[in-house]
Amino acid sequence: MLDPSFLEAVKLLLTPWTGTELMAPLLYTLARFTRARTVLEGGSGYTTPFLAKALADNAHAVEEERRAMREKTERYVADLDAMQDTPAPVEPGMNVALGLTALYNPTVEV
């Protein structure tokens, strides 16, 4: 999120009336929206810190989402791991995936 302290810190880089005052927040938003992990930018002016912040915010968001997903699914994964020794009813010719793999690919054809 673009907070006032960030905007104040980059204020010295702004060249008025060039359009970058509008473009920099837009680039930040686009990089965040697309969840960019890398960006190639020509120049090193007012837009650069906005893109750098977007990349840092994206990396932080990915880690937060991983943590939340792990917490959310731990209970289910533990249940699946506990059921590994219990035969599951499946069609002939099918192998049952176990553990976390079962969440994403429940059966595999042989």
Secondary structure by P-SEA (a helix, b strand, c coil): cccaaaaaaaccccccccaaaaaaaaaaaaaaaacccbbbbcccccaaaaaaaaaaaaaaaaaaaaaaaaaacaaaaaaaaaaccccccccccbbbbccccccccccccc
